[in-house]
Amino acid sequence: MRPFRLPRVPTILLATAALTAVLVPVGGAAAASNPGTCGVVDADWEVSSQVEPDRTALFEEYGNSGAGWTGGDSTYSVRLPGGRTVWMFSDTFLGPVNPDLTRPIETPFLNNSFVVQRGGSLTTVTGGTPAEPDSLVPPDQPNTWNWLGAGIATPRSFDVMFLQFGTFGSGMWDFEWQANKLVRFDPWTFEVQDVVPMPSDAGVQWASWIQRDGRHTYVYGVDDQGATKHMHLARVRGTDVTAEWEYWTGSGWSSHETDSVAIMPGVANEYSVTRFQGGYLLVTQDTNELFSSNIVGYVSCTPWGPFVPVGTLYQTPETGGNTITYNAHEHPEQRRGNTLIVTYNVNSLDSSELYDDVTIYRPRFVEVELSRVE
């Protein structure tokens, strides 16, 4: 097993050549700071939340069986043809699992994997072979690895953003983000069709969320260079994320990645921005506080904000001692009316605990209902 790593710590950046910027105005600075009002922002919201029982039981039973995936983080999801939902994980433990729900120290540990759900059945998808499983996207150079981010289904492929990380020393925390890449999978076999380098000039990890909306596909990222994490936004016309990118500048769109501006602080490395009630809903772990237990919501009239706080959507009960929770986001394809399905990840600062109890390092599923206050 690789040395234990907590996901998404402050990064060291790669510098590349600058490009010529082309600014596309959308109404000037006033449009960015005052985009008008909409019902979702004007409304008062009442929040109720609880553990979601069905997916919780499904993943618990499957993980405890030791038949494949037994734990992981990130927990993105995409609905694919054939009635399938792909649950996407970064660092991943595979089976076996001992009868007392401990895991053997030699259990396989990967940096990315899929779990495919069809109805009430789950199947693990990895690279390598059954005898020697490997990450779906293994490293292509020494001392590096790939963590996945958000994905999107296209008419011909299943596209997932990946983040390449590498080490710069021998310490447990001596690792850094290096580059963004898009990996195209066959949507039926999950074989890798292509790996495309993606914009990485601005130090933004462009993998937090992908949202198709109208004529554009929006790609959300995080600037994780310091103690405070900031949201950034890019977009492409159509559904091909490898097409020409534009970056939100605060008053318009630019073709120059380094013109991208921070939209707001306090987001996690992984979050969601989805259409909701005629506006947009941001769900994120609150990173204004270190190792916060608060999953919070914001609403906006536009994909680029400003985002107005809704309040705390859920407080993670596991947080405390060595146990941390992180990277909450919604799964909009699972939404029912105003009831959201939100996941968050659970981990331990003491990696030995992940072997003593297989149930720690797994996503938690929460139902969150948002109701307008009349």
N, C-alpha and C positions, 0 to 999 in steps of 0.2 A: 504494500500500500504506500502511496505517496505520503509525505508528511502532511498532517492535517492543516487545512487552510480554511480560514473564514472567508467567505466570498466577499468580493468587492470592497477592498480597502483603498485608500488614496493611491493614485497611480503615478507612474513616471511616463512621460509622453515621448512619442516619436515625432520628429519634425520632418516635414517634406516641403517641396517647393510650393510657393504661393501661386494662386491663379488669379486671373483678371476678373473682377467682380462685375456683375450686371444686376442692378437694383430694379426690382419690379414693384412699383408703389401699389398700395392697396388702400389709399385714403389718407396717407400721412401719419405723423406721430399721434395725432388725435384719435385716429382709428384704433391704434394699439392700446392707448390708455383709457379710451372711453368708447367701447364698441357698441354702446346702446344697451338696452335691457331686453330680457326675454323671460318667459314664464319660469324657467328652471332657476334663474338667479333671483327673481323677485319673490319666489315662494319661500315659506318656512317649511322645514322638513322634520318629521318625526322618525326616529330610527329605532328599530327593534332587530335583534340578532340572536342567533342560537346556532349550536353545532348542527351541521347538515348530516342527517343520519345515514342516508343511503350510500353516498360515495365514501363516507368515513368507514362504514362497515365493509364495503367492497374492497377498498385498498388495504384495510387492516387484515382481512382474511387472506387476500392474495399475498401480501407481504409476509405474513406469518407462516405461510405455507412453504416458503423457500423455493418455489418453483421457478423463479426468475428474479425480477426486481424485488428488493426487500427494503429499499429506502433511497431517497434522493432529495434534491432541492431544485429550485427554479419553478417547476410546475406550471409551465405554460400549456395551453391546449388549443387545438385547431380541429374543426370538424371537416372531415374528408368524405368523398363519395363512398357509397356502399354502407351508409349508416354507421360510420366509424368516427370516433373521436381519438385523436392522438394526444396523449399527455407527454410532455417533453421535459426531461430532467437533465440537469447538469451533473455534478458529482453524484455517483450512483453506487450503491451496494447491491450485489447479487446474492443469491442463495449459495449454500444452504443456510438453514436456521435450525439451531438446536431445540430440542423439546422444551427447554426452560426459557426460550425466546432470547437466548444469547446468540451471537454469531461467531463462527470460528475466526481466528486472527488471520488465516490465510484466505478468507473469502475474497472473491474478485471485487475490485474497486475501479470504476470507470469514471471518465470526466463528462460523458454525455450518453444518453440513451432515450428510447421511446417506450411508452407502454400504450398499446392500442386497445381501446375499449370498443367492443361491439355488443350492445345490450348489457348483460350482466357478466360478460366474459372479458378477462384481461390477458394480454399476451405481451411479453417483453421482446423488444427489438434492439439488438446490439450489433456491433461489428465483430470481426474476428470469426471464430468457429465456436461451436458448442463446447469443445474441449478447452479452448483458449479464447474466451470472449475478449473483445476490445471495444473501445469507444466507437460510436458510429463515425465520428470524425476524429481520427487519432492525430497526434502532432506530426508535423512534417519536418521538424527540426529538433535537435536535442534540447532538453530542459524547457520545453514549452508544452502547453496543453490548450484545449478549446472548451470554453463554457458556452452553452447556447443561450439565446435570447428569444424574442418573440418570433413567430412564424406566420405565414399566410398561405392559403391555398390559391393557386392560379389555375387557369383552364388546362395547363399542361404539366404542372409541377407542384411540388410542395416546397416552399422556400422558407429557410430559417436563417436568421442572423446569428452569427457566432462571434465571440470575442476571443482573440488569441492572447494568452498570458505566458509569461516566462519568468525564470529566476534570474536574480542578479547577485546572489550570495547564498550562503549556507544556512542562514537563519530561517526560522519558521515563517517570518513575515517578509522575507526578502524575495518578493515577487512583484510583477508589474504588468499592467495592461500594455499590449504592444500594437494591436491592429484589429480592425473590424473586417469581417468577411461574410459573404452570403453563400450558403450551401444549398444547392438545388437537389432535392430527392425525387426519385420516382414515387408518385403518390400511392402506388400499389405495392411495389417491392421494397421501397425505402432504400434502394441502392443510390449512392451518390452519383448524380449526373454531372455536376459542375461545381467548382469552387471559385467564386468571383471576389477579388479584392474590392473593398468598399471604402468610402471616404474615411480617412483617419487623421487628417491634418490638424484638426482643431482640438484634439485631446478629448473628444466626446465619444463615449461608448454608445454607438447607435444601435442598441438592441433592446431597449426597455419596453417598447410597445410598437405595434404596427396596426394602423387603423385605416381601412378603406372607407372613403367618405366622398360621395359625389364623383367628380371628375378626377380626384386625386387619391393617392395613398400616402398617408402621413406616417413618418418614422420618428418616433420619440427616442431621445437619448438622455444620458446623464453625464455631466461634468463632475468627475469624482477626483479632482486634483488636490483637494484639501479637506478640512474637517467638515465643511458644508457641501452637500450635494445639490446640484442645480439641474433643472429640466431644460432641455433643448429640443428643437423641432425642425425637421426637414420634410420635404414632400417630393413626390414624383407625379407626373401626369399619367393616369391609367393605373395598371396593376403590376407593371414590371418594375420591381424595386431596383433593377440594375440600370434603369433609364437615368436621364440627367436629373440630378438632385438640385433643389432650391432650399435655401435655409432662411428661417425666420429671423429678421434683423431687429424686430421691435416696431418697425413701421412698414415693412414690406418683405419681399423675398429676393434673395441674392444667390447668384450661382457660385459665390466664393464661400467655401465652408467656414473660413475663419471669421466671416461676418456674422455667424450664428451667435445670438445673444442668449443669456440666461433668462428664462421666463419666470421661474420662481425657485426659491430654495426649499429644502426640507423633504424632497422626494427621495425614494429609495432607488437603488440601481435597477430594480424591476418594479413597474407600476402599470396601471392601465388607464387609458382615456377613451371612453366609449360614448356613442350617442345615447342620450337619455332625456326623455320628456321634452323634446324640441331643442335641447342644448347638449351639453357634454358633461360627463361625470368622470372625475379623477379619483381613483382609489390607490392609496399608497400607505406603506408603513411610515410613520412620522419619524424622520431622521434628524429633526431639530434636537432630539434628545438621544443620547447614546443608548443603544439596545432598548429602545422604547417598546412598550407593550401595546401602544396605541396604533390601530389601523384607522385612518382618517379619510374623509371624503371632501371633495371640492366640486363646485359646479361652475360652468362657464357658458357663454353664448357662442364662443368660437373655439376651434381646436387649439388656438394659441393663447387663450385666456383673455383677460385676467381671471384667475380662478378664485372663487369665493368659498370660504369654508362652510361645509355642512355640519361638521363636528366629528366626534369619534363614532366610528361605525362598530367597532368591536375592540375589546381589550383581551389580549392573549393571556390565558391563565397560566401557561407554562413558564413564562418569563420569570427568571430569578435564579440565584445561585450561579451554577455553570451553564444553565439553559438560556438560550437566546432565541428570539423569533425575528423574522425579517422577510422582506420582499413580498408583501401582500399585494394582490391584484385580483381583478374580476375576471370571470370567464363568461363573456357576453353571450356566447352560443348556448349557454346553460340557463340564461335568465328566463324567468317566468313573470311577465308583467313588471311590477316594481320590486320583485324579489330577486336579489342578486345571489350568485354563487361566488364566493371569495375564498381564495386559498392564501395561506402563509406557510413559511418554512420554519422548522424547529431544528435546532442544532445544540451541541454542547461545546463549551470551551475546553473540556477535557475529553479528548478523542477516545479514551478508554471506555467512557460511558456508552459510546455508540456500539461497542462490542458487548457490553454487559446487558444492554437492553435495545433490541432491534426496533422497538416502537418509537424511539425518540426521533430519529432522523427520517421523518416523513412529513408530507404536507398535512395540514389540517384544513378541513372544509367547513365553511360557515355560510349560513343563510342570513342575508341582510335585507330587511324590508325597509324601503324608504316611502313614507306616506306624506302627502301634502297636508299641512295643518290648515284647515278651513277657518 
